[in-house]
Amino acid sequence: MAATRPRASRKERIFSRREVEGLIAEGRTVFILDGKVLKVDPWLKYHPGGDKAIMHMVGRDAADEVNALHSAEALNKMRAYQIGSIEGPWTNFLPPIQGGSFRRIDKENETASDDIIQTQIADEWAAETQASRLEERDSSSEGSSGQPSPIFDPAETPIDSLRQRKTGHSRSRSSSATSLSTMALDEDSHQPKLTEAEKRTQKEIQDDLEKYPSLDPVTQAEIIQKYRLLHQRIRAEGLFDCRYSSYMIELCRYTFLFAMFLTTLRWGWWCTSGFFLGALWHQLVFTVHDAGHMGITHNFHVDSVIGYIIADYIGGLSLGWWKRNHNVHHIVTNSPEHDPDIEHMPFFAISHRFFDSLRSTYYERVMTYDAFAKFMLRYQHYLYYPILTFGRFNLYRLSWEYLILGQGPRKGPAWWHRWFEIAGQVFFWYWFGYGVLYKSIPTWSGRFAFIMISHMVTMPLHVQITLSHFAMSTADLGVGESFPQRMLRTTMDVDCPEWLDFFHGGLQFQAIHHLYPRMPRHNLRRAQKLVQEFCADVGIPYALYGFYDGNKEVIGRLGDVAKQARILAECQKHIAETGDFH
């Protein structure tokens, strides 16, 4: 019993906000979960979903994100990393990976207590100022539910602070002309002038603040509370339970497509055979998606094996890579600097912010806005569908990079996944590359046609994935925005008749899926009405488009950014020729 007391007392320690900040400043991986302070440094290299997802939660109350993406068993294991608790509501820090800065506690000079007092005073002052401004807005603009936050008020926000939120660095410019223009001061306010790109960024933020509920803590806390009540209701109605009867129907579909692939291959109908194989890959990916979210058996190892067999052994793609990528996407959805699912430079850019050569925190490289990118982005709305027809080839590259570099966990419960996937890749290229392409198809022209058709048939899947996000907001509303509001602001659902659900795999309900990632996709349609009721209750717009209208929105967004790229190119050309920066 004596041996257990220190551990209990350690977990019962109450941490102040300043103490948590000090731990993060020392490089500790700390976040808040249900009022508990967790330090998960030892778990980073073992986490099956990769370390990047955890790093985006540092300094934050991660309850909704963690609960959405993890099983009860995983949540129970997290208790081992508790080092204490907090008292009262928590105000999120900006994580270091997103550009947040933290102060160390100087114990030698005994300034910690002074820092804590100063932080508390600053927090109280900020809260009182925010409350008074909210009251002023309420009285001056009655009926408006989405007023601009003082955090993003251009008259009061330092230019360097805005740039740090945009790029994660205090100063990051892509051209000397832009740097020179930002040094000018506004004659009236004596504040640094904003560039046209920064003005557009602020306008996007202001538009979202006016369209969506206020970011004040009371409003966001109410949204969180009602979101968690909805979670309980959904669980009570059994929507997290897998409908295995739906998989029996899908199994019949898979069997038919596989049989037609083999039959037409035997008949020498190479193009037709390639079509059926591509259609099979397209359909199987939906089951892989469920397995990756542990939505089939809800057992980590069983669902992992199901996913690896389908993704690697049958499809030649790495499920481990997808998990690492997809978990980050679910946490920082539509963030140009952080979400790998919208980082497609130099081929696509859905925000003018990519013109600043942003640094991707996921890929850990600068997405350079170079001459090739400038050319491609000017025509991206025309190239959208043609480029997506080759999307599967890029997935091969990303899968091999993940496995060869060993980017997944090498220890812990998923230590064996990499080797199981490598075996799957060898098996795939044996049956597909040797057995089908080399042995079954005698001519090079037939092999080329088979490869291209089988891969191009999967293009609608890539369209669907991008469709749900490309047309939605990429604005950063700050750490005060709740998880459910952020997901609904950055994700759209696609409307279609129920009989067509098989084509979309049920994943046309991406907004609902982002709220509840572990819900089996066959139940997403049943959850739609509940989510719509929630949105109406809290005042969050629910984005729902038909497939045609959704595509129109995406092409419109790509066209708008392409127009901005052309204008920027003309401005830079004018500056280069005349030397006029105004």
ChimeraX attribute file (.defattr): number of C-alpha atoms within 10 A of each C-alpha:
attribute: neighborCount
match mode: 1-to-1
recipient: residues
	/A:1	4
	/A:2	6
	/A:3	7
	/A:4	8
	/A:5	10
	/A:6	10
	/A:7	12
	/A:8	12
	/A:9	11
	/A:10	13
	/A:11	19
	/A:12	16
	/A:13	15
	/A:14	15
	/A:15	16
	/A:16	14
	/A:17	18
	/A:18	21
	/A:19	18
	/A:20	22
	/A:21	21
	/A:22	18
	/A:23	18
	/A:24	23
	/A:25	17
	/A:26	12
	/A:27	12
	/A:28	16
	/A:29	23
	/A:30	26
	/A:31	27
	/A:32	23
	/A:33	22
	/A:34	12
	/A:35	17
	/A:36	23
	/A:37	25
	/A:38	21
	/A:39	22
	/A:40	20
	/A:41	15
	/A:42	10
	/A:43	18
	/A:44	17
	/A:45	17
	/A:46	18
	/A:47	22
	/A:48	21
	/A:49	24
	/A:50	23
	/A:51	20
	/A:52	18
	/A:53	23
	/A:54	22
	/A:55	18
	/A:56	22
	/A:57	26
	/A:58	27
	/A:59	27
	/A:60	19
	/A:61	24
	/A:62	21
	/A:63	16
	/A:64	18
	/A:65	22
	/A:66	17
	/A:67	18
	/A:68	19
	/A:69	21
	/A:70	17
	/A:71	17
	/A:72	9
	/A:73	10
	/A:74	13
	/A:75	14
	/A:76	10
	/A:77	9
	/A:78	14
	/A:79	14
	/A:80	12
	/A:81	17
	/A:82	21
	/A:83	21
	/A:84	19
	/A:85	20
	/A:86	19
	/A:87	11
	/A:88	7
	/A:89	10
	/A:90	13
	/A:91	14
	/A:92	19
	/A:93	22
	/A:94	21
	/A:95	22
	/A:96	19
	/A:97	16
	/A:98	20
	/A:99	16
	/A:100	16
	/A:101	14
	/A:102	20
	/A:103	14
	/A:104	17
	/A:105	21
	/A:106	12
	/A:107	9
	/A:108	7
	/A:109	7
	/A:110	10
	/A:111	11
	/A:112	17
	/A:113	14
	/A:114	10
	/A:115	17
	/A:116	16
	/A:117	12
	/A:118	13
	/A:119	14
	/A:120	15
	/A:121	12
	/A:122	12
	/A:123	13
	/A:124	12
	/A:125	12
	/A:126	12
	/A:127	14
	/A:128	12
	/A:129	13
	/A:130	17
	/A:131	14
	/A:132	12
	/A:133	14
	/A:134	18
	/A:135	12
	/A:136	12
	/A:137	14
	/A:138	14
	/A:139	10
	/A:140	10
	/A:141	11
	/A:142	9
	/A:143	8
	/A:144	13
	/A:145	15
	/A:146	17
	/A:147	21
	/A:148	19
	/A:149	19
	/A:150	14
	/A:151	13
	/A:152	20
	/A:153	13
	/A:154	18
	/A:155	12
	/A:156	11
	/A:157	13
	/A:158	13
	/A:159	19
	/A:160	14
	/A:161	14
	/A:162	21
	/A:163	16
	/A:164	16
	/A:165	17
	/A:166	24
	/A:167	24
	/A:168	25
	/A:169	17
	/A:170	15
	/A:171	14
	/A:172	17
	/A:173	16
	/A:174	14
	/A:175	11
	/A:176	8
	/A:177	17
	/A:178	17
	/A:179	14
	/A:180	11
	/A:181	16
	/A:182	16
	/A:183	14
	/A:184	14
	/A:185	13
	/A:186	11
	/A:187	9
	/A:188	6
	/A:189	10
	/A:190	10
	/A:191	17
	/A:192	17
	/A:193	18
	/A:194	20
	/A:195	16
	/A:196	13
	/A:197	16
	/A:198	19
	/A:199	13
	/A:200	14
	/A:201	20
	/A:202	19
	/A:203	15
	/A:204	17
	/A:205	22
	/A:206	20
	/A:207	16
	/A:208	21
	/A:209	20
	/A:210	16
	/A:211	18
	/A:212	19
	/A:213	21
	/A:214	22
	/A:215	22
	/A:216	16
	/A:217	17
	/A:218	10
	/A:219	14
	/A:220	20
	/A:221	16
	/A:222	13
	/A:223	24
	/A:224	19
	/A:225	11
	/A:226	17
	/A:227	22
	/A:228	15
	/A:229	13
	/A:230	16
	/A:231	18
	/A:232	11
	/A:233	13
	/A:234	18
	/A:235	13
	/A:236	10
	/A:237	10
	/A:238	12
	/A:239	20
	/A:240	22
	/A:241	17
	/A:242	19
	/A:243	15
	/A:244	12
	/A:245	9
	/A:246	11
	/A:247	14
	/A:248	11
	/A:249	10
	/A:250	17
	/A:251	13
	/A:252	11
	/A:253	16
	/A:254	17
	/A:255	12
	/A:256	13
	/A:257	21
	/A:258	18
	/A:259	15
	/A:260	18
	/A:261	22
	/A:262	16
	/A:263	14
	/A:264	17
	/A:265	21
	/A:266	13
	/A:267	10
	/A:268	15
	/A:269	15
	/A:270	24
	/A:271	20
	/A:272	20
	/A:273	25
	/A:274	26
	/A:275	24
	/A:276	23
	/A:277	28
	/A:278	26
	/A:279	21
	/A:280	24
	/A:281	24
	/A:282	23
	/A:283	21
	/A:284	21
	/A:285	19
	/A:286	19
	/A:287	21
	/A:288	23
	/A:289	24
	/A:290	24
	/A:291	27
	/A:292	26
	/A:293	23
	/A:294	25
	/A:295	23
	/A:296	27
	/A:297	17
	/A:298	21
	/A:299	13
	/A:300	21
	/A:301	15
	/A:302	13
	/A:303	19
	/A:304	21
	/A:305	17
	/A:306	18
	/A:307	26
	/A:308	25
	/A:309	19
	/A:310	21
	/A:311	26
	/A:312	24
	/A:313	24
	/A:314	19
	/A:315	23
	/A:316	26
	/A:317	26
	/A:318	29
	/A:319	26
	/A:320	28
	/A:321	21
	/A:322	19
	/A:323	18
	/A:324	21
	/A:325	20
	/A:326	22
	/A:327	23
	/A:328	23
	/A:329	20
	/A:330	20
	/A:331	23
	/A:332	21
	/A:333	25
	/A:334	29
	/A:335	21
	/A:336	27
	/A:337	25
	/A:338	27
	/A:339	22
	/A:340	20
	/A:341	19
	/A:342	21
	/A:343	22
	/A:344	13
	/A:345	21
	/A:346	19
	/A:347	18
	/A:348	24
	/A:349	25
	/A:350	28
	/A:351	23
	/A:352	19
	/A:353	20
	/A:354	24
	/A:355	23
	/A:356	19
	/A:357	20
	/A:358	24
	/A:359	20
	/A:360	19
	/A:361	20
	/A:362	18
	/A:363	14
	/A:364	10
	/A:365	11
	/A:366	14
	/A:367	20
	/A:368	18
	/A:369	18
	/A:370	13
	/A:371	9
	/A:372	12
	/A:373	20
	/A:374	20
	/A:375	17
	/A:376	19
	/A:377	27
	/A:378	24
	/A:379	19
	/A:380	23
	/A:381	20
	/A:382	15
	/A:383	15
	/A:384	16
	/A:385	16
	/A:386	12
	/A:387	14
	/A:388	19
	/A:389	20
	/A:390	17
	/A:391	18
	/A:392	20
	/A:393	13
	/A:394	10
	/A:395	16
	/A:396	15
	/A:397	12
	/A:398	15
	/A:399	20
	/A:400	17
	/A:401	14
	/A:402	18
	/A:403	19
	/A:404	10
	/A:405	8
	/A:406	12
	/A:407	16
	/A:408	23
	/A:409	22
	/A:410	17
	/A:411	14
	/A:412	12
	/A:413	13
	/A:414	18
	/A:415	15
	/A:416	12
	/A:417	22
	/A:418	22
	/A:419	13
	/A:420	15
	/A:421	24
	/A:422	18
	/A:423	13
	/A:424	23
	/A:425	23
	/A:426	14
	/A:427	16
	/A:428	21
	/A:429	18
	/A:430	15
	/A:431	15
	/A:432	18
	/A:433	16
	/A:434	13
	/A:435	13
	/A:436	17
	/A:437	21
	/A:438	15
	/A:439	11
	/A:440	16
	/A:441	20
	/A:442	12
	/A:443	11
	/A:444	11
	/A:445	11
	/A:446	16
	/A:447	19
	/A:448	14
	/A:449	16
	/A:450	25
	/A:451	20
	/A:452	17
	/A:453	20
	/A:454	24
	/A:455	22
	/A:456	21
	/A:457	21
	/A:458	24
	/A:459	20
	/A:460	17
	/A:461	23
	/A:462	17
	/A:463	18
	/A:464	18
	/A:465	15
	/A:466	16
	/A:467	25
	/A:468	25
	/A:469	24
	/A:470	28
	/A:471	23
	/A:472	19
	/A:473	21
	/A:474	22
	/A:475	24
	/A:476	20
	/A:477	19
	/A:478	17
	/A:479	15
	/A:480	17
	/A:481	21
	/A:482	22
	/A:483	23
	/A:484	23
	/A:485	22
	/A:486	23
	/A:487	21
	/A:488	24
	/A:489	24
	/A:490	22
	/A:491	26
	/A:492	25
	/A:493	24
	/A:494	23
	/A:495	17
	/A:496	15
	/A:497	7
	/A:498	9
	/A:499	7
	/A:500	11
	/A:501	16
	/A:502	14
	/A:503	16
	/A:504	18
	/A:505	20
	/A:506	20
	/A:507	26
	/A:508	26
	/A:509	24
	/A:510	24
	/A:511	27
	/A:512	26
	/A:513	24
	/A:514	25
	/A:515	24
	/A:516	21
	/A:517	25
	/A:518	25
	/A:519	27
	/A:520	26
	/A:521	28
	/A:522	22
	/A:523	18
	/A:524	22
	/A:525	16
	/A:526	12
	/A:527	19
	/A:528	16
	/A:529	11
	/A:530	15
	/A:531	20
	/A:532	15
	/A:533	13
	/A:534	18
	/A:535	19
	/A:536	11
	/A:537	11
	/A:538	18
	/A:539	17
	/A:540	19
	/A:541	15
	/A:542	19
	/A:543	17
	/A:544	17
	/A:545	17
	/A:546	14
	/A:547	16
	/A:548	10
	/A:549	13
	/A:550	23
	/A:551	20
	/A:552	15
	/A:553	17
	/A:554	22
	/A:555	21
	/A:556	15
	/A:557	19
	/A:558	26
	/A:559	19
	/A:560	17
	/A:561	25
	/A:562	26
	/A:563	17
	/A:564	18
	/A:565	23
	/A:566	17
	/A:567	13
	/A:568	17
	/A:569	15
	/A:570	12
	/A:571	16
	/A:572	18
	/A:573	12
	/A:574	13
	/A:575	14
	/A:576	12
	/A:577	9
	/A:578	9
	/A:579	11
	/A:580	11
	/A:581	13
	/A:582	7
